[in-house]
Amino acid sequence: MPPRVFPGAAPENPYSLIFGPAVRLSLDHAHSAVVIVDPHRFACDPAYGLGTVVPDRAAVAAARYYERVRSAVSNIVRLLEACRSWRLPLAFVRTAAARPDGRDLSPQVRALGRIPVAGGPDAEILPELAPMPGDLVLNKPGSGVCTGTGLDERLRYMGVQTVVLAGGSYDGGLERSVRSLTDRGYGVVLVPDACATFDDQLQRNLWNMESGIINVLATADVIGALRGPERAGVGESAGGPLVS
């Protein structure tokens, strides 16, 4: 159990009292994959999906969210281009219903007021991020990328041990995906500058999620780490080099 924190003590991240420094993950081409969360119009295009049902009171927050989406997309493009050059497995996991009425989606998603249906315009992945032959495109009914998608089985069949995670998080999808993947034993490299959350504070908090088997790196550092150890100093953060 964590030690008791006495009144007046300096505030501390509770996880730092339980877990030690993050384990430095190795990003090798044979055992790594990239997973992009909710890269579809429903979550990322203000003219579709969520953008059409945002209440007036949330208009300012929504505008900031879509600004973060644009910034994240540019970094996701860089990440995808680099990873395709090394033939890493890529998976796009979007929220989309199989039924037109959306009854197969989680209650949380249905409560948003708009139903993204597979094959419909809301479920279309942004053209800048369009999947290529060989990429996985999976539909999820809720937030986490492993729920109802078969992603876990596919990653295991491919021998994947470490997942590079980026994308959109209007409903906590990134945070829940981190937990979902680490619960299944995968190391996760979260890439905050290739992510967009709906809340300003949550966006900042992504940079502080490193612990246990979660590493946090910027896009440029992930690409440098995947390029190889000859890139001296790239891919390093607190605790030592990412590439072993």
N, C-alpha and C positions, 0 to 999 in steps of 0.2 A: 504494500500500500504506500502511496506517496506520503511523505512526512507532512505533519500538520503545519499549515501556514498561519502564523500568528498575526493578530491585528497590527497594522502598521508595516507589515513586511512588504517588500517590493513586489508588485504584481508579476506573475510568472505564467508562461504558457503551461497549462496543466499537463499537456502531453510531454513536456520536457522533464516532468517529475517522474514519468513512467518509462518513457523510451529514451535510449541513449541517442548519440548522433546518428544521422541517417547512414545506412549502408550504401557505399558507393557502388552504383550499378554499372555493369559493363554493357555497352551498346555495340555488340558485334552483329554483323550482317546476317549470320546464320540463325540467331535466336532473338531477333528484335522485329517488332511490327509497329506500324503507325495506325492509330485509331482516331478518326475525326467524328466528334459528337455533333449531331443536329446541324449539318451543313446545308440544310434545305431552305427553300423560300419561306416556309412556315415560320421558321425561327430567325431568319437572317435578312429577309427582304421586307421593308416597311410597306410595300404595296400589296403584300400577301399575308395570309395567316394572322399572326399576332398583331401585326401592324394595323389590321383593319378593325380590331376590337379593343384597342387600347383606350381606356376611359380618359376624359379630358384631364382629370387630376393627375394622371401618370404621364402626360404628354412630354414633359421635360425629361423625366427619367428615361422614357422610351427613346427620345432623341439622342441622349447620351449613350444609351445601349447600342443604337445602330451606328454611332460613331465608332464605338469599340469594335463592333462587328467588322466595319470596313478596315480598321487597322489590323485586326486579327486575320482577316481573309488574306491580306497581302503577305503576311508571314506564313500562313498555311500554304499558300502557293509556293513560296520558297522552300518550305519543308517538303512538300510533295515532289517538286522537281528534283531536289537532291536525293530523296529516297527512291524515286523511280530510277534514277541513274544507277543505284546500287541494287535494284530489284528487290527491295524490301516489301513484304506483304503490307498492303494498304486496305483498311476497312473504313467504310462510311456507314455510320449507324444513325439513322434518322427516326424520329417519332412519326409513325404512320399507321393508320388502321387498315385492316384487311376488309372490314365491313363498312359499307357506306354510312351506316348510322353511328359508327365509332364505338359500338358497345364493347369491342375487344380492347379498347384503350383503358388506361387507369382512370379512376374517378377524378384524380387531380388534373389530368390532361383534358378530360371532357369538360371540366368546370371552367376551362379557359374561354369557352364560348365559340370556338371554331375547331372543326374536326379536320385534321390532315389525313387524307385518304390516299393509300398507295395507288399510283397511276394518275392522280390528280395534280393540278398545278401547285398546290401547297407543298406537295411531297417532292417536287423537282429540286434536285441539288443545284446550287448556284453554278452558273456556267463557268465561272472562273475556276471552280473546283471539280469540274465534271469528271466522274470516274472513267477510267480507261479499261479496256479488256484485261481481265485478270484481277481487277480490284473487287473486293467484296462490298456489296451494298445490302445492308440488313435493315429490317424494320423493327423498331422496339415499341412496346405498348405504354411504356412509362419513362422514367428518367434514366436509370442505369443501363449501360450498354450490354450487360450480360443477361438482363431479364427478358426471357422470351425470344432471344435472337439466335441462339446457337453459336454465338461468338466464342464462348469459352472452348467448346469442343473443336472448333476450327483452328483456334490458336494452338491448342495442344497438339492437334494432328500435324501442324506445321513446325512443331518444336519451339514455339515462341516462349521465351522466358521473361522478356522485358517489353512493356508497351509504352510507346511515346504517345501521349494523350493531348489533344487540342480540340478546339471547336467552340460551339455555342452552349450557353448555360442559362437559359431564361427561367428554368424551373429547378435549378440545382443539379442539372444533369452531369456536369463535370465532377462536382464534389461526390455525388453518389456513384459515379462510374469509377472514381479513384478507389472508393471503399469496396465496391463490387469486385474490382480486379485484384486488389490486394488480399481480400478475403479468400480469393481462389489461388493465391500464391504467386501472382505475377508481380514483378517489380514494375513500378510506374515512374516514368519521367514526365512530369507535368510541364507544359510550355506556356506560361502565363501570357506572354506577348503574342501568342497564337490562339488566345482564348478570349471570349467575350461573355461576361456575366451581366445580368440585368441591374445589379446593384453596385454602386461605386465601391462600397466597403468590401464587398465580396471579391471584387476585382483585385483590390489591393491585398486581400487575404490570401489569394492564390500563391503569392510569392512567399508566404510563410507556412506553407503546407508540408515542407520537407521534414520528414521523420521516418524512422523505421525503414521500410523498403519503398519510400516515396522520395524521389529526387526532384528538384525544381531547377530548370535551366531555361535560358532564353533561346530563341530560335537559332541564332548564330552559333551558340555553344553546342546545341544538339547536332547541327550540321558538321561542326568541327570535330565533335567526338566521333561521329559516324565516319568521317573522312579517314580517321586513323590516328594513331599515336604520333605520327611524324609531325602533326600540328602541335608543337610544344606549347603548353599553357592553355590551349583551347579545350573547353569541356571540363575545366576545373572549377570547383567551388569549395566551400568550406568542407574540410574533411579529406581533400585530395582529389586526384584525377578520376574522371568518370570512366575512362577507358583503361582497362587493366591489361 
